Each structure stands twice: as structure tokens, then as C-alpha cells.
Amino acid sequence: MKGVVAVKKTALVVLALGLAVVSLCVLVVSAATGQAQARSETCEGLQPLGNGQIGDVAGGKPVLFEGVERPTGSQVVIPLRPEGHQTPARWSVRQVRNASSITNVARTRKLSPRAAVIAVATAMQESTLNNLAGGDRDSVGLFQQRPSQGWGTVAQLTDPIYAARKFYDALTGIPDWQTKPLAKIAGAVQRPAKELVGEYAKWEQTAGALVAKTWGTHAVTSVSSGCESDEAEGVGSDPAAKFTVKNPRSAAHAAAVARKTAGKRGWYRMCDNFVAQAYGYGFSGSETANVHWNRLVDAGLAHPGDANPPAGSLLFYDTGEYAGHVALYLGSGKVASNDILDTYRGEGKIAIVDRKELTDGKWRLRYRGWTQPGFPSAGGNSTI
């Protein structure tokens, strides 16, 4: 097995849109069956984070968006337990397609999303999600499996579907694979040099984002960092912003504009357009918040399930509908959001509220994660 492969910085080509796109606000991933119990270790021991298929989020209540309760049967929670520094990466269309193939094999075999996270993270480390024709010694394919070790022929192992099936065959034969650290399980399957086993861990959060994207519209990730704290609840000091994206307005300027716009109406179901306007654009470049989130996942700008965003971040949510919701994080636990305090349907008022109002208030949304304020294909000039 090949142990360490440097991440290829593949350029993400995005075609600029010629027309302004006014984004609606609604987002979601479909459920499959799978009974493996996935848990996350906190300071107090192993705590349930769902069974790897369906689990509690945001207080354990179903989404209640605009007065309509969404069924929980299609809601999927993908539990993550990232260890150590997590590595963001930009993925090409081909790499994303390979991650989708790996994920879909898990679904067709009725395995839990946790299995797919382990598999995708392993392929990220072994091949950077590229279906390689060669590698260390006789290693080939997404998982760098070796014909000489009985995994299959070269032709078979360079077929992403066959390679994923063989990986899952080995994975499911390991006792308690659902609950053990990702690196330990991936190492047991791949058998790299001992000093390289820990390298798989850095991909868990990134893999979770790609798996959620493929699993369905209502899939979200849930992260446990090892200890429960005030910061995990969005209370306490915000981390320093280290944004690499460039926008017409800085994060501080965008936050000031959002606060100034509070109380103004006319933004009904225009969440993605509102955050783009706050950052100085006339349109966001994405049709919905869901599309926007997925594009930022591919660009390596998303932090799925991370509850500690810096001020100026975009916070994304599952609403139980197809488009989702996005709000601008102002810092100190406050967000600027449209519609959340509307007194009548269609009012579209901008409000400054606590983050918990979105997940524990009248909407009970499911938190996806935060992203850098990136706006692929955005353009025009802000009107606010």
C-alpha cells in the first residue's frame, strides 16, 4: 500500500453566470438503511451520535420550517470524530465523482454513512481520489490495492466500484469498525507502514462533507472533537478568521452592512442573495443555498459540522426542503438571517438573532457547518 500521497491542487473551473440569480433558501440528503452504531468519544466517555444512519441533531427535534414539521425518516446524521489537524482540499469534478462512486457502493450494500466516510478518507490519503494506473510497487486504483496481495487484477482494481466493494469487504470484517477511530480502522484494512497509519485521520472531516453531499439532500454531519465545552455550543470567544477568499467587502464591512439592514423587509426566501449582497455582490452565483454549500465543499472552503466559526463565516442549514438556508455569522453567537422573525408569510425581514434561534427556535433547522465567505460565479454590485 502507498502510505502518503500529496494532495493535488486541482483547479476548480467555474463558468461565470451571465444573469443574476436570486437564491431561494431551503436545503436537504435522502436516507438508506444501516444499523451500525456510531459513537463519538467526549470527556465523559462514548456518547451516541446516532446509529450512522439516522440520529438526533439540534436538540433531537425534527425540522419545523415555516410552521411545517418535516418527517425525520429522510434525515441522516453522519457522525464524525476528527482527530488532529484536518486537511481541506479542492476537488475536481472527476475526484468528486470517484468519492460519489465509493459512497454509492456503501448505500447499495446498506452500510451506514460511517463506512463511506472511512472509505472516502482512505482513498483521499492513498490516491487523492484519483484512479491511478500505478503507485508504490504494484499498487493501483483509488485505494492503491495490490494484485500481489490478492485484492484482484489490475483491471478489477482500477474499476472504482469493484475496488470499493473489496474495501468494504475488508472493512466489515473488522470488529467494532463503527466505533473505533478512523485511522485505526483504515490502517487495519490498508496495512501501511506503522508510522503512516495516523495519516488517514486528517481526511475525516473533508470525507464527511463529500459523503453527505452524495448521500442525499438531508444528510448533515455531526462532529465531536473529544470534549464538550462552551465553545462547542457557540459560546465564548470566536476563532480568528483566516479567510483566503477575496470579496468586494471585508468580513467586518459585510457584518456592518448586515446589521444596518436589520429590520428591512423584502428578503423572503432570499438568504443566499442576502449574504452575497452583504459582501458587496449583486447576486450570489448559486441557485440555492444547497448548491452554494456543495460548491464550497468541492472548493475546500467548507467545515462540515464544525460549531466554532469565525466572524464573517457563512453558516449553512438543512431546512427539510430542497434549497436550504444560509446566514451570516456576525460573531459572539449572533447571526444575520432573513425570515426568522417574520410576523407573516412573505415578510422577508432581516433580523439579528442568536445562532441557537435557527436550530432550537421555531424553525429547528439542522446545522450543516460553516464556510469561508466564498461566492463562485457571483457578480454585480450590491444594493445594500
C-alpha positions in Angstrom: 0.0 0.0 0.0 1.1 3.5 -0.7 1.2 5.5 2.5 1.4 9.2 1.8 0.3 10.9 -1.4 0.5 14.7 -1.7 -2.8 16.4 -2.4 -3.1 17.5 -6.0 -4.3 21.1 -6.2 -6.7 20.7 -9.0 -8.2 23.9 -10.2 -11.9 24.1 -9.9 -13.2 25.6 -13.1 -16.4 27.6 -12.6 -18.3 29.2 -15.5 -19.4 32.7 -14.8 -23.2 33.2 -15.0 -24.4 35.9 -17.2 -27.7 36.6 -15.4 -28.3 37.5 -11.8 -29.6 34.5 -9.8 -31.8 35.4 -6.9 -31.3 32.5 -4.5 -34.1 30.8 -2.6 -33.4 29.4 0.8 -34.2 25.8 1.6 -31.5 22.6 1.6 -31.6 18.6 2.3 -29.9 14.3 1.8 -32.0 11.0 1.5 -31.8 8.1 3.9 -30.9 4.5 3.4 -30.9 1.6 5.8 -27.9 0.8 8.1 -27.8 -0.2 11.7 -24.2 0.2 12.7 -24.0 2.1 16.0 -21.6 5.1 15.5 -20.5 6.9 18.6 -18.2 9.8 19.5 -15.8 10.0 22.4 -16.2 13.0 24.7 -14.6 13.8 28.0 -17.3 11.8 29.7 -16.8 8.7 27.6 -18.6 7.4 24.5 -21.7 9.4 23.7 -24.2 8.4 21.0 -24.2 10.4 17.8 -26.9 8.4 16.0 -26.6 5.0 14.5 -24.6 6.1 11.5 -27.9 6.4 9.6 -30.5 8.4 11.5 -29.8 10.3 14.7 -30.6 13.3 16.8 -29.4 16.7 16.0 -30.1 20.2 17.2 -32.0 19.2 20.4 -33.3 16.0 18.9 -36.4 17.5 17.3 -37.4 17.3 13.6 -37.1 20.3 11.4 -40.1 22.7 11.7 -39.6 25.1 8.9 -42.2 27.9 8.3 -44.7 26.0 10.5 -44.4 22.7 8.7 -42.8 19.7 10.5 -40.6 17.7 8.2 -40.6 13.9 8.5 -37.4 12.6 10.2 -37.3 9.4 8.1 -35.2 11.1 5.4 -32.9 12.9 7.8 -29.4 11.4 8.0 -26.8 12.2 10.5 -23.2 11.3 9.6 -21.2 11.2 12.9 -17.6 12.3 12.7 -14.8 12.2 15.3 -11.9 14.1 13.6 -8.6 13.6 15.3 -5.7 16.1 14.9 -5.4 18.8 12.2 -7.9 18.3 9.4 -6.8 18.9 5.8 -9.1 20.9 3.5 -8.6 20.3 -0.2 -10.0 21.5 -3.6 -11.6 18.7 -5.6 -12.1 18.4 -9.4 -15.3 17.0 -10.9 -13.6 13.7 -11.5 -12.4 13.4 -7.9 -15.9 14.2 -6.6 -17.3 11.6 -9.0 -14.9 9.0 -7.6 -16.0 9.9 -4.0 -19.6 9.5 -5.1 -18.9 6.1 -6.5 -17.4 4.9 -3.3 -20.3 6.3 -1.3 -22.9 4.8 -3.5 -21.4 1.3 -3.1 -21.9 1.7 0.6 -25.6 2.7 0.1 -26.3 -0.2 -2.2 -24.8 -2.6 0.3 -27.0 -1.0 3.0 -23.9 0.1 5.0 -24.0 3.2 7.2 -22.6 6.5 6.1 -19.8 5.9 8.6 -18.5 3.2 6.3 -18.4 5.6 3.4 -16.6 8.2 5.4 -13.9 5.7 6.3 -13.6 4.6 2.7 -13.5 8.0 1.1 -11.0 9.3 3.7 -8.8 6.3 2.9 -9.0 7.0 -0.9 -8.1 10.6 -0.2 -4.9 9.5 1.5 -4.0 6.8 -0.9 -4.7 8.4 -4.2 -6.2 11.9 -3.6 -9.4 10.4 -5.1 -7.7 9.7 -8.4 -8.0 6.3 -10.1 -4.3 5.8 -10.5 -2.8 3.3 -13.0 0.2 2.7 -10.8 1.8 3.6 -7.5 4.1 2.1 -4.9 5.3 -1.3 -6.2 2.2 -2.9 -7.8 -0.4 -0.6 -6.1 -3.2 0.7 -8.4 -6.6 2.4 -8.2 -8.4 4.6 -5.7 -7.3 2.6 -2.7 -3.9 1.6 -4.1 -4.7 -2.0 -3.7 -2.1 -4.6 -4.8 -2.8 -7.5 -7.1 0.1 -9.4 -5.5 -1.8 -9.3 -2.1 -4.9 -10.9 -3.5 -7.1 -7.8 -3.9 -7.9 -8.6 -7.6 -6.4 -8.0 -11.0 -5.2 -4.6 -12.3 -8.3 -4.3 -14.4 -10.6 -5.0 -11.5 -8.8 -2.7 -9.0 -8.9 0.2 -11.4 -12.7 -0.2 -11.5 -13.9 2.2 -8.7 -17.0 0.0 -8.0 -15.0 -3.2 -7.7 -12.3 -1.5 -5.6 -14.8 0.0 -3.2 -16.6 -3.4 -2.8 -13.3 -5.0 -1.9 -12.5 -2.3 0.6 -15.9 -2.7 2.3 -15.5 -6.5 2.3 -12.3 -6.0 4.4 -13.8 -3.1 6.5 -16.9 -5.0 7.6 -14.7 -7.9 8.7 -13.0 -5.8 11.4 -14.7 -6.0 14.9 -16.2 -2.7 16.1 -15.2 -0.8 13.0 -18.2 1.5 13.5 -16.9 2.9 16.8 -13.1 2.9 16.5 -11.0 5.8 15.3 -10.9 6.2 11.5 -7.2 6.0 11.2 -7.0 2.7 13.2 -9.7 1.1 11.0 -8.3 2.4 7.7 -4.9 1.2 8.8 -6.3 -2.3 9.6 -7.7 -2.5 6.1 -4.8 -1.0 4.1 -1.9 -2.2 6.3 0.6 0.6 5.5 3.9 1.1 7.3 3.2 1.6 11.1 4.4 5.1 11.1 1.9 6.1 8.4 -1.3 4.8 9.9 -2.1 8.2 11.5 -2.1 9.9 8.1 -5.7 8.8 7.4 -7.1 10.8 10.3 -6.6 14.2 8.7 -9.2 13.5 6.0 -12.2 12.6 8.2 -14.0 16.0 8.1 -13.4 16.5 4.4 -14.6 13.0 3.6 -17.7 13.6 5.7 -18.6 16.6 3.6 -18.3 14.7 0.3 -20.2 11.7 1.7 -23.0 13.9 2.9 -23.2 15.6 -0.5 -23.7 12.2 -2.2 -25.9 10.5 0.4 -28.8 12.8 -0.1 -30.2 16.3 0.3 -31.0 15.9 4.0 -27.7 14.5 5.2 -25.7 16.5 7.7 -22.6 15.8 9.7 -22.3 15.9 13.4 -18.8 16.5 14.9 -17.5 15.6 18.3 -14.0 17.0 19.0 -13.4 14.9 22.1 -14.5 17.3 24.9 -17.8 19.1 25.3 -17.2 22.8 26.0 -18.9 26.2 25.9 -17.2 26.7 22.5 -18.9 23.7 21.1 -22.2 25.3 21.9 -21.2 28.5 20.2 -20.5 30.3 23.5 -17.1 32.0 24.2 -14.5 33.7 22.0 -14.7 33.2 18.3 -11.6 31.9 16.5 -9.6 34.3 14.4 -10.7 34.5 10.7 -8.1 33.2 8.3 -10.1 33.6 5.0 -8.3 33.1 1.7 -11.2 34.3 -0.5 -11.5 37.8 -1.8 -14.7 39.8 -1.9 -15.7 43.4 -2.7 -16.2 43.9 1.1 -14.2 42.6 4.1 -15.9 40.5 6.7 -16.1 43.4 9.1 -17.7 45.6 6.4 -20.2 42.8 5.5 -21.2 42.4 9.1 -21.7 46.2 9.5 -23.9 46.2 6.4 -25.9 43.2 7.7 -26.5 45.0 11.0 -27.6 48.2 9.2 -30.0 46.1 7.1 -31.7 44.6 10.1 -35.4 45.3 10.2 -35.7 45.9 6.5 -38.2 43.7 4.5 -38.3 42.2 1.1 -35.8 39.3 1.5 -38.3 36.5 1.7 -36.5 33.2 0.8 -33.6 35.2 -0.5 -31.0 34.1 2.1 -28.2 33.3 -0.4 -28.7 36.6 -2.2 -28.7 38.5 1.2 -25.3 37.2 2.3 -23.9 37.9 -1.2 -25.3 41.4 -1.1 -23.7 41.9 2.4 -20.3 41.0 0.9 -20.8 43.5 -1.9 -22.2 41.4 -4.8 -25.4 41.9 -6.7 -26.1 38.2 -7.0 -24.6 35.1 -5.3 -23.8 33.0 -8.4 -25.6 29.9 -7.0 -29.2 29.0 -7.5 -29.8 27.9 -3.9 -28.1 27.7 -0.6 -27.7 23.9 -1.1 -25.9 24.5 -4.4 -23.7 27.1 -2.8 -22.7 24.8 0.0 -21.9 21.9 -2.4 -19.7 24.2 -4.5 -17.8 25.4 -1.4 -17.4 21.8 -0.3 -15.7 21.0 -3.7 -13.6 24.1 -3.3 -12.2 23.0 0.1 -13.8 26.0 1.8 -16.4 24.2 4.0 -16.1 23.0 7.6 -18.9 20.4 8.0 -20.3 20.1 11.5 -17.8 22.5 13.0 -19.6 24.5 15.7 -16.8 27.2 16.0 -17.0 29.5 13.1 -15.0 32.8 12.9 -16.9 36.0 12.5 -17.8 36.7 8.8 -18.4 33.0 8.0 -21.4 31.7 6.2 -23.5 29.2 8.3 -25.5 26.6 6.3 -28.5 24.7 7.4 -30.8 21.9 6.3 -34.5 23.0 6.3 -36.1 19.8 5.2 -36.7 21.3 1.8 -34.6 21.3 -1.4 -32.7 24.6 -1.1 -31.6 25.0 2.5 -30.7 28.1 4.4 -27.6 30.3 4.9 -27.0 33.0 7.4 -24.1 35.4 8.0 -22.2 34.9 11.3 -21.5 38.2 13.0 -19.6 36.8 15.9 -20.3 36.4 19.6 -23.0 33.9 18.8 -25.1 36.3 16.6 -26.2 35.8 13.0 -28.0 37.9 10.5 -30.8 36.0 8.8 -33.8 36.7 6.7 -37.3 35.4 7.5 -36.6 34.0 11.0 -38.6 36.7 12.9 -41.2 37.3 10.3 -44.7 38.0 11.6 -46.4 37.0 8.4 -45.5 34.7 5.5 -43.6 36.6 2.8 -42.5 39.4 5.0 -38.8 38.7 4.4 -37.4 40.8 7.3 -33.7 40.7 8.2 -33.1 40.0 11.9 -30.1 39.7 14.2 -30.6 36.7 16.4 -28.7 34.1 18.4 -27.4 31.2 16.4 -29.4 28.9 18.6 -32.6 30.6 17.3 -32.1 28.8 14.0 -31.5 25.4 15.5 -33.6 25.5 18.7 -36.2 28.1 17.9 -39.3 28.0 15.8 -37.6 26.6 12.7 -35.4 23.9 14.4 -33.0 23.7 11.5 -30.2 21.2 11.2 -26.7 22.7 11.1 -24.5 21.7 8.2 -21.4 23.7 9.0 -19.7 26.9 8.2 -17.7 28.0 5.2 -15.4 30.8 4.2 -17.4 33.6 2.5 -16.8 32.4 -1.0 -19.1 33.1 -3.8 -18.2 31.2 -7.0 -19.6 33.0 -10.1 -21.0 35.9 -8.1 -21.1 39.3 -9.7 -22.9 42.6 -9.9 -23.0 45.4 -7.3 -24.8 45.3 -4.0 -27.9 47.4 -3.5 -27.4 47.5 0.3 
